[in-house]
Amino acid sequence: MANTKSAKAKIREIKNKTDFNKSVKNRYRTFIKKVELNIVAGKKEDAQIALKEAESEIMSASSKKIIHQKTASRKISRLANKIKSIK
């Protein structure tokens, strides 16, 4: 356990950052689930609308360094390809 005042402050700071990062990560995962549910249901137009919202959230998480930029791009690309495959 931390003994010094600065170490205790650092623990509090890390906890706050962790909580924030978790909330952002949960948020963009929720948007991804909305897209995937529309894909499974076969609703192409709804999935495209949901993808635009999800793309914004994913890139926001990427800009905050919560996920890597290439990971974000890969997730968006894969979702877009799934939407294209809907007949």
Secondary structure, 3 states (H helix, E strand, C coil): CCCCHHHHHHHHHHHHHHHHHHHHHHHHHHHHHHHHHHHHHCCHHHHHHHHHHHHHHHHHHHHCCCCCHHHHHHHHHHHHHHHHCCC
